[in-house]
Amino acid sequence: MTLPGIHPPTLNQIMDWICLLLDANFTVVVMIPEAKRLLINLYKFVKSQICVYSELNKIEVSFRELQKLNQEKNNRGLYSIEVLELF
């Protein structure tokens, strides 16, 4: 998808715009029955994104631990087997 203009908006700019739109029309969004589906979909989307970022954070921490273990292994020169669980 290509957007018009020289520089397409960043993800942060898009999120700021959506937040401003929701803030400005909060009472309308809450009061209109048709908006209930939109709010439910937004809630599900945000919840799924939180899960994704949580899992990515776990993977990042695991990689840091692997790097630390690799550096320790290189310093010791000993052979070892490391088991890492990503759950």
PDB file of N, CA, C and O in Angstrom:
ATOM      1  N   MET A   1       0.844  -1.180   0.000  1.00  0.00           N
ATOM      2  CA  MET A   1       0.000   0.000   0.000  1.00  0.00           C
ATOM      3  C   MET A   1       0.883   1.235   0.000  1.00  0.00           C
ATOM      4  O   MET A   1       1.804   1.330   0.811  1.00  0.00           O
ATOM      5  N   THR A   2       0.630   2.161  -0.870  1.00  0.00           N
ATOM      6  CA  THR A   2       1.387   3.406  -0.906  1.00  0.00           C
ATOM      7  C   THR A   2       0.477   4.544  -0.490  1.00  0.00           C
ATOM      8  O   THR A   2      -0.697   4.591  -0.857  1.00  0.00           O
ATOM      9  N   LEU A   3       1.031   5.443   0.270  1.00  0.00           N
ATOM     10  CA  LEU A   3       0.280   6.596   0.749  1.00  0.00           C
ATOM     11  C   LEU A   3       0.728   7.837  -0.001  1.00  0.00           C
ATOM     12  O   LEU A   3       1.895   7.941  -0.379  1.00  0.00           O
ATOM     13  N   PRO A   4      -0.176   8.776  -0.221  1.00  0.00           N
ATOM     14  CA  PRO A   4       0.216   9.997  -0.941  1.00  0.00           C
ATOM     15  C   PRO A   4       1.140  10.862  -0.092  1.00  0.00           C
ATOM     16  O   PRO A   4       1.146  10.770   1.135  1.00  0.00           O
ATOM     17  N   GLY A   5       1.902  11.683  -0.751  1.00  0.00           N
ATOM     18  CA  GLY A   5       2.782  12.604  -0.043  1.00  0.00           C
ATOM     19  C   GLY A   5       4.230  12.174  -0.137  1.00  0.00           C
ATOM     20  O   GLY A   5       4.556  11.089  -0.616  1.00  0.00           O
ATOM     21  N   ILE A   6       5.086  13.063   0.337  1.00  0.00           N
ATOM     22  CA  ILE A   6       6.524  12.801   0.276  1.00  0.00           C
ATOM     23  C   ILE A   6       6.927  11.767   1.325  1.00  0.00           C
ATOM     24  O   ILE A   6       7.640  10.811   1.023  1.00  0.00           O
ATOM     25  N   HIS A   7       6.464  11.968   2.560  1.00  0.00           N
ATOM     26  CA  HIS A   7       6.811  11.069   3.656  1.00  0.00           C
ATOM     27  C   HIS A   7       5.531  10.454   4.222  1.00  0.00           C
ATOM     28  O   HIS A   7       4.664  11.180   4.709  1.00  0.00           O
ATOM     29  N   PRO A   8       5.403   9.133   4.166  1.00  0.00           N
ATOM     30  CA  PRO A   8       4.209   8.521   4.749  1.00  0.00           C
ATOM     31  C   PRO A   8       4.252   8.662   6.282  1.00  0.00           C
ATOM     32  O   PRO A   8       5.332   8.760   6.863  1.00  0.00           O
ATOM     33  N   PRO A   9       3.090   8.672   6.927  1.00  0.00           N
ATOM     34  CA  PRO A   9       3.084   8.818   8.389  1.00  0.00           C
ATOM     35  C   PRO A   9       3.694   7.590   9.062  1.00  0.00           C
ATOM     36  O   PRO A   9       3.604   6.468   8.564  1.00  0.00           O
ATOM     37  N   THR A  10       4.310   7.842  10.201  1.00  0.00           N
ATOM     38  CA  THR A  10       4.887   6.748  10.970  1.00  0.00           C
ATOM     39  C   THR A  10       3.795   6.070  11.772  1.00  0.00           C
ATOM     40  O   THR A  10       2.684   6.589  11.888  1.00  0.00           O
ATOM     41  N   LEU A  11       4.110   4.919  12.320  1.00  0.00           N
ATOM     42  CA  LEU A  11       3.148   4.186  13.145  1.00  0.00           C
ATOM     43  C   LEU A  11       2.751   5.013  14.364  1.00  0.00           C
ATOM     44  O   LEU A  11       1.584   5.021  14.757  1.00  0.00           O
ATOM     45  N   ASN A  12       3.711   5.704  14.959  1.00  0.00           N
ATOM     46  CA  ASN A  12       3.398   6.545  16.124  1.00  0.00           C
ATOM     47  C   ASN A  12       2.446   7.678  15.754  1.00  0.00           C
ATOM     48  O   ASN A  12       1.541   8.005  16.522  1.00  0.00           O
ATOM     49  N   GLN A  13       2.646   8.274  14.592  1.00  0.00           N
ATOM     50  CA  GLN A  13       1.747   9.341  14.149  1.00  0.00           C
ATOM     51  C   GLN A  13       0.334   8.807  13.922  1.00  0.00           C
ATOM     52  O   GLN A  13      -0.646   9.462  14.277  1.00  0.00           O
ATOM     53  N   ILE A  14       0.235   7.629  13.337  1.00  0.00           N
ATOM     54  CA  ILE A  14      -1.080   7.026  13.112  1.00  0.00           C
ATOM     55  C   ILE A  14      -1.764   6.726  14.437  1.00  0.00           C
ATOM     56  O   ILE A  14      -2.953   7.005  14.598  1.00  0.00           O
ATOM     57  N   MET A  15      -1.027   6.162  15.386  1.00  0.00           N
ATOM     58  CA  MET A  15      -1.608   5.852  16.700  1.00  0.00           C
ATOM     59  C   MET A  15      -2.023   7.130  17.426  1.00  0.00           C
ATOM     60  O   MET A  15      -3.076   7.159  18.063  1.00  0.00           O
ATOM     61  N   ASP A  16      -1.212   8.185  17.340  1.00  0.00           N
ATOM     62  CA  ASP A  16      -1.586   9.470  17.948  1.00  0.00           C
ATOM     63  C   ASP A  16      -2.869  10.013  17.336  1.00  0.00           C
ATOM     64  O   ASP A  16      -3.731  10.525  18.051  1.00  0.00           O
ATOM     65  N   TRP A  17      -3.001   9.904  16.015  1.00  0.00           N
ATOM     66  CA  TRP A  17      -4.199  10.389  15.335  1.00  0.00           C
ATOM     67  C   TRP A  17      -5.431   9.610  15.790  1.00  0.00           C
ATOM     68  O   TRP A  17      -6.479  10.197  16.059  1.00  0.00           O
ATOM     69  N   ILE A  18      -5.301   8.288  15.875  1.00  0.00           N
ATOM     70  CA  ILE A  18      -6.434   7.467  16.319  1.00  0.00           C
ATOM     71  C   ILE A  18      -6.802   7.803  17.759  1.00  0.00           C
ATOM     72  O   ILE A  18      -7.985   7.893  18.086  1.00  0.00           O
ATOM     73  N   CYS A  19      -5.810   7.989  18.623  1.00  0.00           N
ATOM     74  CA  CYS A  19      -6.087   8.354  20.021  1.00  0.00           C
ATOM     75  C   CYS A  19      -6.787   9.709  20.107  1.00  0.00           C
ATOM     76  O   CYS A  19      -7.738   9.873  20.872  1.00  0.00           O
ATOM     77  N   LEU A  20      -6.319  10.672  19.327  1.00  0.00           N
ATOM     78  CA  LEU A  20      -6.976  11.981  19.320  1.00  0.00           C
ATOM     79  C   LEU A  20      -8.413  11.874  18.828  1.00  0.00           C
ATOM     80  O   LEU A  20      -9.314  12.506  19.379  1.00  0.00           O
ATOM     81  N   LEU A  21      -8.619  11.082  17.799  1.00  0.00           N
ATOM     82  CA  LEU A  21      -9.959  10.885  17.265  1.00  0.00           C
ATOM     83  C   LEU A  21     -10.885  10.252  18.298  1.00  0.00           C
ATOM     84  O   LEU A  21     -12.030  10.677  18.455  1.00  0.00           O
ATOM     85  N   LEU A  22     -10.391   9.244  18.995  1.00  0.00           N
ATOM     86  CA  LEU A  22     -11.193   8.596  20.031  1.00  0.00           C
ATOM     87  C   LEU A  22     -11.435   9.527  21.214  1.00  0.00           C
ATOM     88  O   LEU A  22     -12.541   9.568  21.754  1.00  0.00           O
ATOM     89  N   ASP A  23     -10.417  10.270  21.616  1.00  0.00           N
ATOM     90  CA  ASP A  23     -10.587  11.214  22.731  1.00  0.00           C
ATOM     91  C   ASP A  23     -11.613  12.288  22.394  1.00  0.00           C
ATOM     92  O   ASP A  23     -12.447  12.637  23.230  1.00  0.00           O
ATOM     93  N   ALA A  24     -11.554  12.809  21.183  1.00  0.00           N
ATOM     94  CA  ALA A  24     -12.458  13.886  20.787  1.00  0.00           C
ATOM     95  C   ALA A  24     -13.901  13.399  20.662  1.00  0.00           C
ATOM     96  O   ALA A  24     -14.837  14.170  20.874  1.00  0.00           O
ATOM     97  N   ASN A  25     -14.079  12.144  20.325  1.00  0.00           N
ATOM     98  CA  ASN A  25     -15.417  11.605  20.106  1.00  0.00           C
ATOM     99  C   ASN A  25     -15.769  10.509  21.108  1.00  0.00           C
ATOM    100  O   ASN A  25     -16.545   9.607  20.794  1.00  0.00           O
ATOM    101  N   PHE A  26     -15.209  10.582  22.298  1.00  0.00           N
ATOM    102  CA  PHE A  26     -15.391   9.514  23.279  1.00  0.00           C
ATOM    103  C   PHE A  26     -16.862   9.290  23.622  1.00  0.00           C
ATOM    104  O   PHE A  26     -17.331   8.152  23.625  1.00  0.00           O
ATOM    105  N   THR A  27     -17.589  10.363  23.910  1.00  0.00           N
ATOM    106  CA  THR A  27     -18.996  10.186  24.295  1.00  0.00           C
ATOM    107  C   THR A  27     -19.817   9.631  23.140  1.00  0.00           C
ATOM    108  O   THR A  27     -20.740   8.846  23.356  1.00  0.00           O
ATOM    109  N   VAL A  28     -19.490  10.031  21.923  1.00  0.00           N
ATOM    110  CA  VAL A  28     -20.212   9.507  20.763  1.00  0.00           C
ATOM    111  C   VAL A  28     -19.933   8.011  20.613  1.00  0.00           C
ATOM    112  O   VAL A  28     -20.844   7.218  20.376  1.00  0.00           O
ATOM    113  N   VAL A  29     -18.670   7.642  20.755  1.00  0.00           N
ATOM    114  CA  VAL A  29     -18.291   6.236  20.610  1.00  0.00           C
ATOM    115  C   VAL A  29     -18.940   5.383  21.698  1.00  0.00           C
ATOM    116  O   VAL A  29     -19.365   4.259  21.431  1.00  0.00           O
ATOM    117  N   VAL A  30     -19.019   5.907  22.917  1.00  0.00           N
ATOM    118  CA  VAL A  30     -19.592   5.140  24.017  1.00  0.00           C
ATOM    119  C   VAL A  30     -21.112   5.050  23.906  1.00  0.00           C
ATOM    120  O   VAL A  30     -21.695   4.029  24.269  1.00  0.00           O
ATOM    121  N   MET A  31     -21.754   6.089  23.417  1.00  0.00           N
ATOM    122  CA  MET A  31     -23.214   6.139  23.406  1.00  0.00           C
ATOM    123  C   MET A  31     -23.859   5.437  22.208  1.00  0.00           C
ATOM    124  O   MET A  31     -24.989   4.963  22.324  1.00  0.00           O
ATOM    125  N   ILE A  32     -23.193   5.358  21.090  1.00  0.00           N
ATOM    126  CA  ILE A  32     -23.791   4.779  19.884  1.00  0.00           C
ATOM    127  C   ILE A  32     -23.707   3.251  19.968  1.00  0.00           C
ATOM    128  O   ILE A  32     -22.617   2.709  20.155  1.00  0.00           O
ATOM    129  N   PRO A  33     -24.820   2.558  19.837  1.00  0.00           N
ATOM    130  CA  PRO A  33     -24.798   1.092  19.914  1.00  0.00           C
ATOM    131  C   PRO A  33     -23.936   0.442  18.829  1.00  0.00           C
ATOM    132  O   PRO A  33     -23.338  -0.611  19.054  1.00  0.00           O
ATOM    133  N   GLU A  34     -23.876   1.075  17.647  1.00  0.00           N
ATOM    134  CA  GLU A  34     -23.074   0.512  16.566  1.00  0.00           C
ATOM    135  C   GLU A  34     -21.577   0.523  16.890  1.00  0.00           C
ATOM    136  O   GLU A  34     -20.809  -0.252  16.320  1.00  0.00           O
ATOM    137  N   ALA A  35     -21.178   1.388  17.791  1.00  0.00           N
ATOM    138  CA  ALA A  35     -19.762   1.502  18.140  1.00  0.00           C
ATOM    139  C   ALA A  35     -19.308   0.382  19.066  1.00  0.00           C
ATOM    140  O   ALA A  35     -18.109   0.191  19.270  1.00  0.00           O
ATOM    141  N   LYS A  36     -20.251  -0.350  19.621  1.00  0.00           N
ATOM    142  CA  LYS A  36     -19.887  -1.428  20.549  1.00  0.00           C
ATOM    143  C   LYS A  36     -18.977  -2.444  19.860  1.00  0.00           C
ATOM    144  O   LYS A  36     -17.986  -2.883  20.443  1.00  0.00           O
ATOM    145  N   ARG A  37     -19.309  -2.820  18.616  1.00  0.00           N
ATOM    146  CA  ARG A  37     -18.477  -3.776  17.889  1.00  0.00           C
ATOM    147  C   ARG A  37     -17.075  -3.221  17.658  1.00  0.00           C
ATOM    148  O   ARG A  37     -16.092  -3.953  17.766  1.00  0.00           O
ATOM    149  N   LEU A  38     -16.979  -1.936  17.342  1.00  0.00           N
ATOM    150  CA  LEU A  38     -15.677  -1.300  17.157  1.00  0.00           C
ATOM    151  C   LEU A  38     -14.855  -1.358  18.439  1.00  0.00           C
ATOM    152  O   LEU A  38     -13.672  -1.697  18.409  1.00  0.00           O
ATOM    153  N   LEU A  39     -15.478  -1.029  19.556  1.00  0.00           N
ATOM    154  CA  LEU A  39     -14.762  -1.064  20.831  1.00  0.00           C
ATOM    155  C   LEU A  39     -14.314  -2.474  21.192  1.00  0.00           C
ATOM    156  O   LEU A  39     -13.214  -2.667  21.708  1.00  0.00           O
ATOM    157  N   ILE A  40     -15.158  -3.451  20.923  1.00  0.00           N
ATOM    158  CA  ILE A  40     -14.785  -4.839  21.202  1.00  0.00           C
ATOM    159  C   ILE A  40     -13.609  -5.258  20.327  1.00  0.00           C
ATOM    160  O   ILE A  40     -12.675  -5.904  20.802  1.00  0.00           O
ATOM    161  N   ASN A  41     -13.655  -4.888  19.047  1.00  0.00           N
ATOM    162  CA  ASN A  41     -12.546  -5.220  18.146  1.00  0.00           C
ATOM    163  C   ASN A  41     -11.255  -4.517  18.558  1.00  0.00           C
ATOM    164  O   ASN A  41     -10.180  -5.114  18.507  1.00  0.00           O
ATOM    165  N   LEU A  42     -11.359  -3.249  18.966  1.00  0.00           N
ATOM    166  CA  LEU A  42     -10.170  -2.532  19.446  1.00  0.00           C
ATOM    167  C   LEU A  42      -9.603  -3.189  20.694  1.00  0.00           C
ATOM    168  O   LEU A  42      -8.388  -3.324  20.836  1.00  0.00           O
ATOM    169  N   TYR A  43     -10.488  -3.599  21.599  1.00  0.00           N
ATOM    170  CA  TYR A  43     -10.051  -4.269  22.824  1.00  0.00           C
ATOM    171  C   TYR A  43      -9.311  -5.568  22.493  1.00  0.00           C
ATOM    172  O   TYR A  43      -8.247  -5.835  23.050  1.00  0.00           O
ATOM    173  N   LYS A  44      -9.873  -6.374  21.588  1.00  0.00           N
ATOM    174  CA  LYS A  44      -9.237  -7.635  21.199  1.00  0.00           C
ATOM    175  C   LYS A  44      -7.890  -7.386  20.538  1.00  0.00           C
ATOM    176  O   LYS A  44      -6.927  -8.113  20.783  1.00  0.00           O
ATOM    177  N   PHE A  45      -7.826  -6.352  19.695  1.00  0.00           N
ATOM    178  CA  PHE A  45      -6.568  -6.028  19.017  1.00  0.00           C
ATOM    179  C   PHE A  45      -5.491  -5.618  20.017  1.00  0.00           C
ATOM    180  O   PHE A  45      -4.358  -6.096  19.951  1.00  0.00           O
ATOM    181  N   VAL A  46      -5.848  -4.739  20.935  1.00  0.00           N
ATOM    182  CA  VAL A  46      -4.874  -4.284  21.938  1.00  0.00           C
ATOM    183  C   VAL A  46      -4.427  -5.450  22.805  1.00  0.00           C
ATOM    184  O   VAL A  46      -3.243  -5.575  23.118  1.00  0.00           O
ATOM    185  N   LYS A  47      -5.356  -6.294  23.190  1.00  0.00           N
ATOM    186  CA  LYS A  47      -5.019  -7.455  24.017  1.00  0.00           C
ATOM    187  C   LYS A  47      -4.063  -8.388  23.280  1.00  0.00           C
ATOM    188  O   LYS A  47      -3.111  -8.893  23.875  1.00  0.00           O
ATOM    189  N   SER A  48      -4.310  -8.622  21.985  1.00  0.00           N
ATOM    190  CA  SER A  48      -3.412  -9.485  21.216  1.00  0.00           C
ATOM    191  C   SER A  48      -2.031  -8.856  21.068  1.00  0.00           C
ATOM    192  O   SER A  48      -1.021  -9.558  21.109  1.00  0.00           O
ATOM    193  N   GLN A  49      -1.983  -7.532  20.894  1.00  0.00           N
ATOM    194  CA  GLN A  49      -0.694  -6.854  20.773  1.00  0.00           C
ATOM    195  C   GLN A  49       0.102  -6.935  22.076  1.00  0.00           C
ATOM    196  O   GLN A  49       1.324  -7.075  22.052  1.00  0.00           O
ATOM    197  N   ILE A  50      -0.587  -6.847  23.199  1.00  0.00           N
ATOM    198  CA  ILE A  50       0.084  -6.979  24.487  1.00  0.00           C
ATOM    199  C   ILE A  50       0.691  -8.368  24.620  1.00  0.00           C
ATOM    200  O   ILE A  50       1.813  -8.510  25.106  1.00  0.00           O
ATOM    201  N   CYS A  51      -0.039  -9.392  24.193  1.00  0.00           N
ATOM    202  CA  CYS A  51       0.487 -10.756  24.229  1.00  0.00           C
ATOM    203  C   CYS A  51       1.712 -10.899  23.332  1.00  0.00           C
ATOM    204  O   CYS A  51       2.699 -11.528  23.715  1.00  0.00           O
ATOM    205  N   VAL A  52       1.644 -10.316  22.138  1.00  0.00           N
ATOM    206  CA  VAL A  52       2.773 -10.395  21.204  1.00  0.00           C
ATOM    207  C   VAL A  52       4.003  -9.722  21.797  1.00  0.00           C
ATOM    208  O   VAL A  52       5.093 -10.294  21.775  1.00  0.00           O
ATOM    209  N   TYR A  53       3.838  -8.508  22.329  1.00  0.00           N
ATOM    210  CA  TYR A  53       4.971  -7.794  22.907  1.00  0.00           C
ATOM    211  C   TYR A  53       5.520  -8.511  24.131  1.00  0.00           C
ATOM    212  O   TYR A  53       6.727  -8.487  24.374  1.00  0.00           O
ATOM    213  N   SER A  54       4.658  -9.140  24.896  1.00  0.00           N
ATOM    214  CA  SER A  54       5.109  -9.907  26.054  1.00  0.00           C
ATOM    215  C   SER A  54       5.987 -11.074  25.615  1.00  0.00           C
ATOM    216  O   SER A  54       7.039 -11.322  26.203  1.00  0.00           O
ATOM    217  N   GLU A  55       5.551 -11.787  24.584  1.00  0.00           N
ATOM    218  CA  GLU A  55       6.342 -12.910  24.081  1.00  0.00           C
ATOM    219  C   GLU A  55       7.660 -12.429  23.467  1.00  0.00           C
ATOM    220  O   GLU A  55       8.698 -13.065  23.648  1.00  0.00           O
ATOM    221  N   LEU A  56       7.619 -11.315  22.748  1.00  0.00           N
ATOM    222  CA  LEU A  56       8.855 -10.762  22.182  1.00  0.00           C
ATOM    223  C   LEU A  56       9.829 -10.362  23.284  1.00  0.00           C
ATOM    224  O   LEU A  56      11.039 -10.542  23.144  1.00  0.00           O
ATOM    225  N   ASN A  57       9.305  -9.824  24.368  1.00  0.00           N
ATOM    226  CA  ASN A  57      10.159  -9.452  25.497  1.00  0.00           C
ATOM    227  C   ASN A  57      10.806 -10.690  26.108  1.00  0.00           C
ATOM    228  O   ASN A  57      11.983 -10.662  26.469  1.00  0.00           O
ATOM    229  N   LYS A  58      10.046 -11.772  26.225  1.00  0.00           N
ATOM    230  CA  LYS A  58      10.614 -13.019  26.758  1.00  0.00           C
ATOM    231  C   LYS A  58      11.735 -13.528  25.865  1.00  0.00           C
ATOM    232  O   LYS A  58      12.767 -13.988  26.354  1.00  0.00           O
ATOM    233  N   ILE A  59      11.529 -13.446  24.552  1.00  0.00           N
ATOM    234  CA  ILE A  59      12.554 -13.903  23.605  1.00  0.00           C
ATOM    235  C   ILE A  59      13.797 -13.023  23.714  1.00  0.00           C
ATOM    236  O   ILE A  59      14.921 -13.523  23.670  1.00  0.00           O
ATOM    237  N   GLU A  60      13.595 -11.714  23.857  1.00  0.00           N
ATOM    238  CA  GLU A  60      14.731 -10.803  23.985  1.00  0.00           C
ATOM    239  C   GLU A  60      15.550 -11.119  25.238  1.00  0.00           C
ATOM    240  O   GLU A  60      16.780 -11.142  25.196  1.00  0.00           O
ATOM    241  N   VAL A  61      14.863 -11.360  26.339  1.00  0.00           N
ATOM    242  CA  VAL A  61      15.559 -11.709  27.584  1.00  0.00           C
ATOM    243  C   VAL A  61      16.312 -13.020  27.410  1.00  0.00           C
ATOM    244  O   VAL A  61      17.434 -13.162  27.897  1.00  0.00           O
ATOM    245  N   SER A  62      15.703 -13.980  26.719  1.00  0.00           N
ATOM    246  CA  SER A  62      16.365 -15.268  26.491  1.00  0.00           C
ATOM    247  C   SER A  62      17.623 -15.093  25.651  1.00  0.00           C
ATOM    248  O   SER A  62      18.646 -15.718  25.933  1.00  0.00           O
ATOM    249  N   PHE A  63      17.560 -14.250  24.622  1.00  0.00           N
ATOM    250  CA  PHE A  63      18.749 -13.992  23.808  1.00  0.00           C
ATOM    251  C   PHE A  63      19.851 -13.323  24.624  1.00  0.00           C
ATOM    252  O   PHE A  63      21.028 -13.645  24.458  1.00  0.00           O
ATOM    253  N   ARG A  64      19.482 -12.409  25.490  1.00  0.00           N
ATOM    254  CA  ARG A  64      20.497 -11.776  26.348  1.00  0.00           C
ATOM    255  C   ARG A  64      21.167 -12.812  27.245  1.00  0.00           C
ATOM    256  O   ARG A  64      22.384 -12.793  27.429  1.00  0.00           O
ATOM    257  N   GLU A  65      20.357 -13.721  27.803  1.00  0.00           N
ATOM    258  CA  GLU A  65      20.914 -14.774  28.648  1.00  0.00           C
ATOM    259  C   GLU A  65      21.849 -15.670  27.845  1.00  0.00           C
ATOM    260  O   GLU A  65      22.909 -16.064  28.332  1.00  0.00           O
ATOM    261  N   LEU A  66      21.457 -15.990  26.620  1.00  0.00           N
ATOM    262  CA  LEU A  66      22.330 -16.795  25.761  1.00  0.00           C
ATOM    263  C   LEU A  66      23.654 -16.085  25.474  1.00  0.00           C
ATOM    264  O   LEU A  66      24.717 -16.705  25.492  1.00  0.00           O
ATOM    265  N   GLN A  67      23.575 -14.782  25.211  1.00  0.00           N
ATOM    266  CA  GLN A  67      24.809 -14.028  24.958  1.00  0.00           C
ATOM    267  C   GLN A  67      25.697 -14.015  26.187  1.00  0.00           C
ATOM    268  O   GLN A  67      26.915 -14.162  26.087  1.00  0.00           O
ATOM    269  N   LYS A  68      25.078 -13.837  27.351  1.00  0.00           N
ATOM    270  CA  LYS A  68      25.861 -13.824  28.592  1.00  0.00           C
ATOM    271  C   LYS A  68      26.515 -15.186  28.826  1.00  0.00           C
ATOM    272  O   LYS A  68      27.685 -15.261  29.204  1.00  0.00           O
ATOM    273  N   LEU A  69      25.756 -16.260  28.601  1.00  0.00           N
ATOM    274  CA  LEU A  69      26.320 -17.599  28.764  1.00  0.00           C
ATOM    275  C   LEU A  69      27.424 -17.859  27.757  1.00  0.00           C
ATOM    276  O   LEU A  69      28.427 -18.492  28.085  1.00  0.00           O
ATOM    277  N   ASN A  70      27.250 -17.379  26.534  1.00  0.00           N
ATOM    278  CA  ASN A  70      28.271 -17.556  25.501  1.00  0.00           C
ATOM    279  C   ASN A  70      29.548 -16.820  25.872  1.00  0.00           C
ATOM    280  O   ASN A  70      30.646 -17.337  25.665  1.00  0.00           O
ATOM    281  N   GLN A  71      29.416 -15.625  26.415  1.00  0.00           N
ATOM    282  CA  GLN A  71      30.601 -14.877  26.838  1.00  0.00           C
ATOM    283  C   GLN A  71      31.295 -15.576  27.994  1.00  0.00           C
ATOM    284  O   GLN A  71      32.524 -15.639  28.032  1.00  0.00           O
ATOM    285  N   GLU A  72      30.522 -16.102  28.939  1.00  0.00           N
ATOM    286  CA  GLU A  72      31.116 -16.835  30.058  1.00  0.00           C
ATOM    287  C   GLU A  72      31.814 -18.096  29.567  1.00  0.00           C
ATOM    288  O   GLU A  72      32.895 -18.440  30.045  1.00  0.00           O
ATOM    289  N   LYS A  73      31.196 -18.784  28.614  1.00  0.00           N
ATOM    290  CA  LYS A  73      31.783 -20.000  28.062  1.00  0.00           C
ATOM    291  C   LYS A  73      33.100 -19.690  27.369  1.00  0.00           C
ATOM    292  O   LYS A  73      34.076 -20.425  27.519  1.00  0.00           O
ATOM    293  N   ASN A  74      33.126 -18.592  26.604  1.00  0.00           N
ATOM    294  CA  ASN A  74      34.361 -18.210  25.914  1.00  0.00           C
ATOM    295  C   ASN A  74      35.458 -17.847  26.909  1.00  0.00           C
ATOM    296  O   ASN A  74      36.638 -18.086  26.650  1.00  0.00           O
ATOM    297  N   ASN A  75      35.079 -17.276  28.034  1.00  0.00           N
ATOM    298  CA  ASN A  75      36.066 -16.904  29.043  1.00  0.00           C
ATOM    299  C   ASN A  75      36.609 -18.131  29.763  1.00  0.00           C
ATOM    300  O   ASN A  75      37.790 -18.163  30.111  1.00  0.00           O
ATOM    301  N   ARG A  76      35.775 -19.143  29.995  1.00  0.00           N
ATOM    302  CA  ARG A  76      36.193 -20.341  30.715  1.00  0.00           C
ATOM    303  C   ARG A  76      36.879 -21.336  29.801  1.00  0.00           C
ATOM    304  O   ARG A  76      37.829 -22.006  30.206  1.00  0.00           O
ATOM    305  N   GLY A  77      36.399 -21.435  28.567  1.00  0.00           N
ATOM    306  CA  GLY A  77      36.966 -22.414  27.660  1.00  0.00           C
ATOM    307  C   GLY A  77      36.488 -23.825  27.942  1.00  0.00           C
ATOM    308  O   GLY A  77      37.070 -24.777  27.423  1.00  0.00           O
ATOM    309  N   LEU A  78      35.445 -23.993  28.747  1.00  0.00           N
ATOM    310  CA  LEU A  78      34.921 -25.309  29.080  1.00  0.00           C
ATOM    311  C   LEU A  78      33.713 -25.630  28.209  1.00  0.00           C
ATOM    312  O   LEU A  78      33.047 -24.732  27.695  1.00  0.00           O
ATOM    313  N   TYR A  79      33.444 -26.908  28.052  1.00  0.00           N
ATOM    314  CA  TYR A  79      32.284 -27.350  27.287  1.00  0.00           C
ATOM    315  C   TYR A  79      31.089 -27.476  28.230  1.00  0.00           C
ATOM    316  O   TYR A  79      31.201 -28.040  29.318  1.00  0.00           O
ATOM    317  N   SER A  80      29.946 -26.946  27.798  1.00  0.00           N
ATOM    318  CA  SER A  80      28.743 -27.097  28.606  1.00  0.00           C
ATOM    319  C   SER A  80      27.525 -27.109  27.698  1.00  0.00           C
ATOM    320  O   SER A  80      27.563 -26.589  26.584  1.00  0.00           O
ATOM    321  N   ILE A  81      26.452 -27.705  28.183  1.00  0.00           N
ATOM    322  CA  ILE A  81      25.173 -27.730  27.470  1.00  0.00           C
ATOM    323  C   ILE A  81      24.186 -26.895  28.263  1.00  0.00           C
ATOM    324  O   ILE A  81      23.989 -27.106  29.460  1.00  0.00           O
ATOM    325  N   GLU A  82      23.575 -25.953  27.583  1.00  0.00           N
ATOM    326  CA  GLU A  82      22.594 -25.065  28.242  1.00  0.00           C
ATOM    327  C   GLU A  82      21.217 -25.353  27.666  1.00  0.00           C
ATOM    328  O   GLU A  82      21.053 -25.474  26.452  1.00  0.00           O
ATOM    329  N   VAL A  83      20.230 -25.463  28.544  1.00  0.00           N
ATOM    330  CA  VAL A  83      18.855 -25.682  28.133  1.00  0.00           C
ATOM    331  C   VAL A  83      18.081 -24.405  28.406  1.00  0.00           C
ATOM    332  O   VAL A  83      18.127 -23.869  29.514  1.00  0.00           O
ATOM    333  N   LEU A  84      17.376 -23.923  27.408  1.00  0.00           N
ATOM    334  CA  LEU A  84      16.645 -22.672  27.525  1.00  0.00           C
ATOM    335  C   LEU A  84      15.190 -22.920  27.135  1.00  0.00           C
ATOM    336  O   LEU A  84      14.909 -23.381  26.029  1.00  0.00           O
ATOM    337  N   GLU A  85      14.263 -22.610  28.052  1.00  0.00           N
ATOM    338  CA  GLU A  85      12.841 -22.786  27.775  1.00  0.00           C
ATOM    339  C   GLU A  85      12.239 -21.447  27.391  1.00  0.00           C
ATOM    340  O   GLU A  85      12.479 -20.440  28.058  1.00  0.00           O
ATOM    341  N   LEU A  86      11.455 -21.431  26.314  1.00  0.00           N
ATOM    342  CA  LEU A  86      10.836 -20.214  25.823  1.00  0.00           C
ATOM    343  C   LEU A  86       9.322 -20.269  26.007  1.00  0.00           C
ATOM    344  O   LEU A  86       8.580 -20.012  25.059  1.00  0.00           O
ATOM    345  N   PHE A  87       8.865 -20.588  27.176  1.00  0.00           N
ATOM    346  CA  PHE A  87       7.423 -20.644  27.433  1.00  0.00           C
ATOM    347  C   PHE A  87       7.058 -19.564  28.404  1.00  0.00           C
ATOM    348  O   PHE A  87       5.888 -19.427  28.763  1.00  0.00           O
TER     349      PHE A  87
END
